[in-house]
């Protein structure tokens, strides 16, 4: 299973050789340390883009509501405020278990339920963020392995922009090619559920 250390080493391999006179580079080496320190931000940007545009990460939460009750998705998620929320996927009635079609969705986060009952709300979310304190042996990435392959190229693009823009651009092009493939394999295969939509912020 690919770890955070594996990803960092693979990105270093894209930027330049990981060996020096036969010695494998270490993440603590002074000549690579600046790149390594920037890798969490680069990885998070890449994973957010993949999740938002190619490989939806569908989360769920169960709610019990009264007739016409308004539920703010960010206020009702398990941790109290899900900053990872991207967009609503759909709503299921739990009794009986079936798609719910009569709800109204007020952008950006509020659902109005048509009747009292127990429901399961499905929504797309950003992956859990990498931080400077993420352990090297961390391997609980929410994106699938083929998506993480694409993440490497976007990280390399972001990290190498100031060094060689032509090489960086080649990695960005590879990233977009991979993202397009991922979109065909994942995003378009996602089920959809119908509900009403109301914009309260002027966008639609």
C-alpha beads as a LAMMPS data file, in Angstrom:
LAMMPS data file: protein, C-alpha beads

204 atoms
203 bonds

1 atom types
1 bond types

-500.0 500.0 xlo xhi
-500.0 500.0 ylo yhi
-500.0 500.0 zlo zhi

Masses

1 110.0

Atoms # bond

1 1 1 0.000 0.000 0.000
2 1 1 1.372 3.407 -1.005
3 1 1 2.367 5.605 1.925
4 1 1 2.887 9.351 2.210
5 1 1 6.638 8.703 2.138
6 1 1 6.233 6.679 -1.071
7 1 1 4.398 9.596 -2.677
8 1 1 7.067 12.086 -1.646
9 1 1 9.815 9.861 -3.011
10 1 1 7.940 9.325 -6.288
11 1 1 7.521 13.078 -6.716
12 1 1 11.231 13.584 -6.057
13 1 1 11.861 11.045 -8.797
14 1 1 9.839 13.191 -11.203
15 1 1 11.730 16.342 -10.244
16 1 1 15.222 14.845 -10.488
17 1 1 17.115 11.644 -9.829
18 1 1 16.500 10.110 -6.431
19 1 1 20.046 8.775 -6.277
20 1 1 23.432 10.464 -5.971
21 1 1 26.446 8.263 -6.746
22 1 1 24.345 5.236 -5.950
23 1 1 22.969 6.645 -2.675
24 1 1 19.202 6.932 -2.375
25 1 1 18.159 10.466 -1.529
26 1 1 16.685 11.043 1.920
27 1 1 13.716 13.330 2.513
28 1 1 15.799 15.213 5.063
29 1 1 18.627 16.007 2.599
30 1 1 19.236 19.750 2.352
31 1 1 19.043 19.786 -1.441
32 1 1 15.480 18.387 -1.440
33 1 1 14.145 19.747 1.852
34 1 1 12.522 22.842 0.305
35 1 1 10.584 20.626 -2.114
36 1 1 9.540 18.224 0.640
37 1 1 8.270 21.058 2.837
38 1 1 5.997 22.242 0.023
39 1 1 4.595 18.797 -0.723
40 1 1 1.598 18.852 1.681
41 1 1 0.134 21.951 0.035
42 1 1 0.830 20.572 -3.433
43 1 1 -0.771 17.233 -2.575
44 1 1 -3.869 18.857 -1.069
45 1 1 -4.398 21.085 -4.101
46 1 1 -4.119 18.093 -6.414
47 1 1 -6.440 15.871 -4.361
48 1 1 -9.063 18.627 -4.075
49 1 1 -9.029 19.129 -7.826
50 1 1 -9.381 15.398 -8.495
51 1 1 -12.253 15.047 -6.023
52 1 1 -14.100 18.083 -7.356
53 1 1 -13.698 17.284 -11.042
54 1 1 -13.001 13.611 -11.649
55 1 1 -13.368 11.140 -8.766
56 1 1 -16.273 12.029 -6.444
57 1 1 -15.849 10.988 -2.816
58 1 1 -19.416 10.410 -1.672
59 1 1 -20.015 10.754 2.067
60 1 1 -23.320 10.270 3.865
61 1 1 -25.108 11.374 6.999
62 1 1 -28.431 10.266 8.477
63 1 1 -30.938 12.815 9.741
64 1 1 -34.415 12.617 11.269
65 1 1 -36.558 15.635 10.438
66 1 1 -40.019 17.103 10.823
67 1 1 -42.230 18.234 7.946
68 1 1 -40.662 21.170 6.088
69 1 1 -37.581 21.221 8.316
70 1 1 -34.471 22.991 7.000
71 1 1 -31.161 21.200 7.498
72 1 1 -27.811 22.913 7.012
73 1 1 -25.426 20.236 5.757
74 1 1 -22.367 21.840 7.254
75 1 1 -24.013 22.148 10.665
76 1 1 -25.393 18.602 10.689
77 1 1 -22.376 16.537 9.708
78 1 1 -20.785 14.312 12.299
79 1 1 -17.936 16.653 13.222
80 1 1 -20.314 19.614 13.475
81 1 1 -18.909 21.503 10.497
82 1 1 -17.744 19.642 7.418
83 1 1 -15.399 22.002 5.626
84 1 1 -14.814 19.213 3.121
85 1 1 -18.342 19.471 1.666
86 1 1 -18.342 20.117 -2.102
87 1 1 -21.839 19.448 -3.417
88 1 1 -25.011 17.503 -2.754
89 1 1 -25.355 14.107 -4.484
90 1 1 -28.861 13.153 -3.424
91 1 1 -31.188 12.145 -0.618
92 1 1 -32.553 8.717 0.273
93 1 1 -35.597 7.965 2.390
94 1 1 -34.767 5.277 4.944
95 1 1 -38.379 4.211 5.661
96 1 1 -38.956 2.923 3.014
97 1 1 -35.468 2.840 1.509
98 1 1 -35.767 4.744 -1.769
99 1 1 -34.548 7.920 -3.495
100 1 1 -36.291 11.074 -2.261
101 1 1 -37.410 13.380 -5.073
102 1 1 -39.418 16.088 -3.357
103 1 1 -36.772 17.931 -1.358
104 1 1 -35.589 21.472 -2.076
105 1 1 -31.931 22.438 -2.020
106 1 1 -30.949 26.009 -1.195
107 1 1 -27.381 26.761 -2.198
108 1 1 -24.908 26.432 -0.770
109 1 1 -25.715 23.971 2.049
110 1 1 -29.398 23.800 3.065
111 1 1 -31.985 21.082 2.351
112 1 1 -35.734 21.567 2.941
113 1 1 -37.432 18.208 3.488
114 1 1 -40.990 17.701 2.186
115 1 1 -42.189 15.592 5.110
116 1 1 -41.176 14.168 8.449
117 1 1 -39.015 11.064 8.371
118 1 1 -35.567 9.524 8.478
119 1 1 -33.251 10.287 5.582
120 1 1 -29.738 9.634 4.346
121 1 1 -28.044 12.630 2.718
122 1 1 -25.329 11.850 0.183
123 1 1 -22.774 14.500 -0.650
124 1 1 -19.394 14.838 -2.337
125 1 1 -16.475 15.850 -0.128
126 1 1 -12.840 16.810 -0.446
127 1 1 -10.277 14.229 0.746
128 1 1 -8.808 14.483 4.218
129 1 1 -5.970 16.979 4.098
130 1 1 -2.272 16.188 4.408
131 1 1 -0.414 18.356 6.928
132 1 1 3.208 18.947 7.887
133 1 1 2.609 16.520 10.755
134 1 1 1.290 13.656 8.602
135 1 1 3.397 10.590 9.335
136 1 1 5.506 9.044 6.579
137 1 1 3.695 5.710 7.026
138 1 1 0.245 7.286 6.554
139 1 1 -1.621 5.294 3.874
140 1 1 -5.325 6.058 4.410
141 1 1 -5.781 8.064 1.237
142 1 1 -9.427 8.318 0.237
143 1 1 -8.712 8.596 -3.474
144 1 1 -8.094 5.322 -5.369
145 1 1 -4.548 4.397 -6.452
146 1 1 -5.024 5.468 -10.086
147 1 1 -6.165 8.896 -8.898
148 1 1 -3.110 9.176 -6.657
149 1 1 -0.981 8.427 -9.740
150 1 1 -2.391 11.604 -11.285
151 1 1 -1.803 13.540 -8.062
152 1 1 1.932 12.969 -8.458
153 1 1 2.021 14.837 -11.762
154 1 1 0.148 17.853 -10.438
155 1 1 2.437 17.980 -7.416
156 1 1 5.491 17.868 -9.691
157 1 1 4.047 20.688 -11.805
158 1 1 3.440 22.925 -8.789
159 1 1 6.816 22.209 -7.195
160 1 1 8.877 22.642 -10.368
161 1 1 7.311 25.804 -11.789
162 1 1 10.097 28.074 -10.549
163 1 1 12.861 25.716 -11.723
164 1 1 11.882 24.776 -15.267
165 1 1 8.515 25.914 -16.587
166 1 1 8.730 23.722 -19.690
167 1 1 9.258 20.550 -17.666
168 1 1 6.586 21.652 -15.191
169 1 1 4.140 22.237 -18.052
170 1 1 4.768 18.743 -19.405
171 1 1 3.745 17.337 -16.017
172 1 1 0.621 19.495 -15.969
173 1 1 -0.329 18.174 -19.407
174 1 1 0.130 14.610 -18.164
175 1 1 -2.004 15.443 -15.160
176 1 1 -4.878 16.715 -17.295
177 1 1 -4.678 13.619 -19.488
178 1 1 -4.907 11.389 -16.434
179 1 1 -7.701 13.485 -14.955
180 1 1 -9.719 13.134 -18.163
181 1 1 -9.334 9.351 -17.996
182 1 1 -10.394 9.357 -14.353
183 1 1 -13.437 11.460 -15.159
184 1 1 -14.592 8.900 -17.718
185 1 1 -14.032 6.016 -15.321
186 1 1 -15.487 7.523 -12.146
187 1 1 -17.451 10.760 -12.385
188 1 1 -19.799 9.824 -15.209
189 1 1 -20.569 6.496 -13.544
190 1 1 -22.002 8.130 -10.403
191 1 1 -25.738 7.688 -9.721
192 1 1 -27.862 10.832 -9.570
193 1 1 -30.985 11.633 -7.608
194 1 1 -33.515 14.301 -8.449
195 1 1 -34.596 17.117 -6.180
196 1 1 -35.491 20.765 -6.359
197 1 1 -32.863 23.471 -6.401
198 1 1 -33.097 27.045 -5.177
199 1 1 -30.194 29.511 -5.436
200 1 1 -29.917 31.956 -2.565
201 1 1 -26.544 33.333 -3.578
202 1 1 -27.075 34.240 -7.213
203 1 1 -25.243 31.293 -8.788
204 1 1 -26.789 28.238 -10.383

Bonds

1 1 1 2
2 1 2 3
3 1 3 4
4 1 4 5
5 1 5 6
6 1 6 7
7 1 7 8
8 1 8 9
9 1 9 10
10 1 10 11
11 1 11 12
12 1 12 13
13 1 13 14
14 1 14 15
15 1 15 16
16 1 16 17
17 1 17 18
18 1 18 19
19 1 19 20
20 1 20 21
21 1 21 22
22 1 22 23
23 1 23 24
24 1 24 25
25 1 25 26
26 1 26 27
27 1 27 28
28 1 28 29
29 1 29 30
30 1 30 31
31 1 31 32
32 1 32 33
33 1 33 34
34 1 34 35
35 1 35 36
36 1 36 37
37 1 37 38
38 1 38 39
39 1 39 40
40 1 40 41
41 1 41 42
42 1 42 43
43 1 43 44
44 1 44 45
45 1 45 46
46 1 46 47
47 1 47 48
48 1 48 49
49 1 49 50
50 1 50 51
51 1 51 52
52 1 52 53
53 1 53 54
54 1 54 55
55 1 55 56
56 1 56 57
57 1 57 58
58 1 58 59
59 1 59 60
60 1 60 61
61 1 61 62
62 1 62 63
63 1 63 64
64 1 64 65
65 1 65 66
66 1 66 67
67 1 67 68
68 1 68 69
69 1 69 70
70 1 70 71
71 1 71 72
72 1 72 73
73 1 73 74
74 1 74 75
75 1 75 76
76 1 76 77
77 1 77 78
78 1 78 79
79 1 79 80
80 1 80 81
81 1 81 82
82 1 82 83
83 1 83 84
84 1 84 85
85 1 85 86
86 1 86 87
87 1 87 88
88 1 88 89
89 1 89 90
90 1 90 91
91 1 91 92
92 1 92 93
93 1 93 94
94 1 94 95
95 1 95 96
96 1 96 97
97 1 97 98
98 1 98 99
99 1 99 100
100 1 100 101
101 1 101 102
102 1 102 103
103 1 103 104
104 1 104 105
105 1 105 106
106 1 106 107
107 1 107 108
108 1 108 109
109 1 109 110
110 1 110 111
111 1 111 112
112 1 112 113
113 1 113 114
114 1 114 115
115 1 115 116
116 1 116 117
117 1 117 118
118 1 118 119
119 1 119 120
120 1 120 121
121 1 121 122
122 1 122 123
123 1 123 124
124 1 124 125
125 1 125 126
126 1 126 127
127 1 127 128
128 1 128 129
129 1 129 130
130 1 130 131
131 1 131 132
132 1 132 133
133 1 133 134
134 1 134 135
135 1 135 136
136 1 136 137
137 1 137 138
138 1 138 139
139 1 139 140
140 1 140 141
141 1 141 142
142 1 142 143
143 1 143 144
144 1 144 145
145 1 145 146
146 1 146 147
147 1 147 148
148 1 148 149
149 1 149 150
150 1 150 151
151 1 151 152
152 1 152 153
153 1 153 154
154 1 154 155
155 1 155 156
156 1 156 157
157 1 157 158
158 1 158 159
159 1 159 160
160 1 160 161
161 1 161 162
162 1 162 163
163 1 163 164
164 1 164 165
165 1 165 166
166 1 166 167
167 1 167 168
168 1 168 169
169 1 169 170
170 1 170 171
171 1 171 172
172 1 172 173
173 1 173 174
174 1 174 175
175 1 175 176
176 1 176 177
177 1 177 178
178 1 178 179
179 1 179 180
180 1 180 181
181 1 181 182
182 1 182 183
183 1 183 184
184 1 184 185
185 1 185 186
186 1 186 187
187 1 187 188
188 1 188 189
189 1 189 190
190 1 190 191
191 1 191 192
192 1 192 193
193 1 193 194
194 1 194 195
195 1 195 196
196 1 196 197
197 1 197 198
198 1 198 199
199 1 199 200
200 1 200 201
201 1 201 202
202 1 202 203
203 1 203 204
